[in-house]
Amino acid sequence: MMGPAIITALGILFLLSEIWGGAVSFENTYPLLFIVIGGILFASALAPVDGHISDQPATPPVIPPPPTNPPTYSAPYPGQGQ
């Protein structure tokens, strides 16, 4: 979840640099990226984990055993078949 926030912050910083330049140039505002990263890490540390999906792999589905007696097939209508 940190990736989209960093890309958004970078985009905003470059946009502000292109619009106003000078004091709002990227060279002066890149510390905001560290603030964004720290804020995301801080929020994720405080977020509750109750009800979240665990990282454990899901159990595979149960496959039923093959039938012990193979089914016998008969022609569905008279006159069909051998």
C-alpha positions, 0 to 999 in steps of 0.5 A: 500500500506504500507504493501508490502513496509514494507515486502520488506524492512524487507526482504532486511534487513534480507537478508543483515544481512544474507549476511554481518552480523556485521554492516549490521545486523538487530539490526543496520538497523531496523531504515530503516523501520521507514524511509520506513514507513515515506516515504510512509506516506509522499508520500501518503499525497502529492499524488493527489486524483483527478480521484481516486475511492471514498470510497462511495458504488456503487449504486445497479443496477436498477431492472425492475418492473415485467410485468403487464400482464403475457405473454401467451405461445403457442406451437411453432409448430402445433401439440405440446402442449395439 
